[in-house]
Amino acid sequence: MDEQVRILCVDDEENVLRSLKRLFLDSEYEIHIAASGDEGLEILRKTEPVQIIISDYRMPKMNGVDFLKEVYRHWPDTIRIVLSGYADTASIVEAINVGHIYKFIPKPWNDAELKVAISNALDRYFIKQKNIQLTKELEAKNRELQEINNNLEVLVTERTADLMMQNKILNCSQNILDSLPVAVIGIDPEGQIVQCNKLGLEFFSSEKGYIMGRDRWDSLPDEINTFIEDVTEKGALSANIPRNGADIRIKGVHMKYSNGQEGIILIFDRNRVNVNGNCK
């Protein structure tokens, strides 16, 4: 128990209060006594928390039921015990229904039994407090998880919109490349073909299969791979590459930016040039 245990004893008989106080002398409990219900309520207003209340049933002015009714209204978490020599059924039922008591102990009481009742009552009190604390922590965690979930939904929506925009841009870029009257091929630093427009596919895919995503050495003719090596070394180059009895005009650029983007761009003129230099 992390908090100080306080017990309030309320009885109009002074000898009963002395006996109760003496009963807990060897304990670590903080004992408060009151000779009336009004005095008990005043102590409760000034002293918090009070975990256990032991009240007499029959007292002048404010009886035990009325007192415990007020206690329950303002301090519902307290454990309420009635101590009385008048243990008729009607009084017990009234105390339970109105005062919401935990236990009804007759006078004279057995000290050992009363101590056990107090110990059990404290276990009940602290278990309830622990459950309240855990419930609050669970509610806080649920709110935190809900907030995280809401943020994730917003993030997913934003990312989805970004991806849609990127796809739109990529599709637009691809459409532009496919509309060009020249073949365009992009190759990354590892030699993988990562971009190819429609004419590029027509130029090369029929010979060695679909070239996108494949290694350039496996997909492109040897003379073009040799040309790529020269472009990588010189940065930019153009040449006529002999293909099927004619020359193809090819231009290459070694693209290298400060953001780390790097690769080779090849442009093949759609028109073939014959050995006399005339365009066909």
Secondary structure in CASP SS format (residue, H / E / C, confidence):
PFRMAT SS
TARGET T0000
AUTHOR 0000-0000-0000
METHOD secondary structure of the structure
MODEL  1
M C 1.00
D C 1.00
E C 1.00
Q C 1.00
V C 1.00
R E 1.00
I E 1.00
L E 1.00
C E 1.00
V E 1.00
D C 1.00
D C 1.00
E C 1.00
E H 1.00
N H 1.00
V H 1.00
L H 1.00
R H 1.00
S H 1.00
L H 1.00
K H 1.00
R H 1.00
L H 1.00
F C 1.00
L C 1.00
D C 1.00
S C 1.00
E C 1.00
Y C 1.00
E E 1.00
I E 1.00
H E 1.00
I E 1.00
A E 1.00
A C 1.00
S C 1.00
G H 1.00
D H 1.00
E H 1.00
G H 1.00
L H 1.00
E H 1.00
I H 1.00
L H 1.00
R H 1.00
K H 1.00
T C 1.00
E C 1.00
P C 1.00
V C 1.00
Q C 1.00
I E 1.00
I E 1.00
I E 1.00
S E 1.00
D E 1.00
Y C 1.00
R C 1.00
M C 1.00
P C 1.00
K C 1.00
M C 1.00
N C 1.00
G H 1.00
V H 1.00
D H 1.00
F H 1.00
L H 1.00
K H 1.00
E H 1.00
V H 1.00
Y H 1.00
R H 1.00
H H 1.00
W C 1.00
P C 1.00
D C 1.00
T C 1.00
I E 1.00
R E 1.00
I E 1.00
V E 1.00
L E 1.00
S E 1.00
G C 1.00
Y C 1.00
A C 1.00
D C 1.00
T H 1.00
A H 1.00
S H 1.00
I H 1.00
V H 1.00
E H 1.00
A H 1.00
I H 1.00
N H 1.00
V H 1.00
G H 1.00
H C 1.00
I C 1.00
Y C 1.00
K E 1.00
F E 1.00
I E 1.00
P E 1.00
K C 1.00
P C 1.00
W C 1.00
N C 1.00
D H 1.00
A H 1.00
E H 1.00
L H 1.00
K H 1.00
V H 1.00
A H 1.00
I H 1.00
S H 1.00
N H 1.00
A H 1.00
L H 1.00
D H 1.00
R H 1.00
Y H 1.00
F H 1.00
I H 1.00
K H 1.00
Q H 1.00
K H 1.00
N H 1.00
I H 1.00
Q H 1.00
L H 1.00
T H 1.00
K H 1.00
E H 1.00
L H 1.00
E H 1.00
A H 1.00
K H 1.00
N H 1.00
R H 1.00
E H 1.00
L H 1.00
Q H 1.00
E H 1.00
I H 1.00
N H 1.00
N H 1.00
N H 1.00
L H 1.00
E H 1.00
V H 1.00
L H 1.00
V H 1.00
T H 1.00
E H 1.00
R H 1.00
T H 1.00
A H 1.00
D H 1.00
L H 1.00
M H 1.00
M H 1.00
Q H 1.00
N H 1.00
K H 1.00
I H 1.00
L H 1.00
N H 1.00
C H 1.00
S H 1.00
Q H 1.00
N H 1.00
I H 1.00
L H 1.00
D H 1.00
S H 1.00
L C 1.00
P C 1.00
V E 1.00
A E 1.00
V E 1.00
I E 1.00
G E 1.00
I E 1.00
D C 1.00
P C 1.00
E C 1.00
G C 1.00
Q E 1.00
I E 1.00
V E 1.00
Q E 1.00
C E 1.00
N C 1.00
K H 1.00
L H 1.00
G H 1.00
L H 1.00
E H 1.00
F H 1.00
F H 1.00
S H 1.00
S H 1.00
E H 1.00
K H 1.00
G C 1.00
Y C 1.00
I C 1.00
M C 1.00
G C 1.00
R C 1.00
D E 1.00
R H 1.00
W H 1.00
D H 1.00
S H 1.00
L C 1.00
P C 1.00
D H 1.00
E H 1.00
I H 1.00
N H 1.00
T H 1.00
F H 1.00
I H 1.00
E H 1.00
D H 1.00
V H 1.00
T H 1.00
E H 1.00
K H 1.00
G C 1.00
A E 1.00
L E 1.00
S E 1.00
A E 1.00
N E 1.00
I E 1.00
P E 1.00
R E 1.00
N C 1.00
G C 1.00
A E 1.00
D E 1.00
I E 1.00
R E 1.00
I E 1.00
K E 1.00
G E 1.00
V E 1.00
H E 1.00
M E 1.00
K E 1.00
Y C 1.00
S C 1.00
N C 1.00
G C 1.00
Q C 1.00
E E 1.00
G E 1.00
I E 1.00
I E 1.00
L E 1.00
I E 1.00
F E 1.00
D E 1.00
R E 1.00
N E 1.00
R E 1.00
V E 1.00
N C 1.00
V C 1.00
N C 1.00
G C 1.00
N C 1.00
C E 1.00
K C 1.00
END
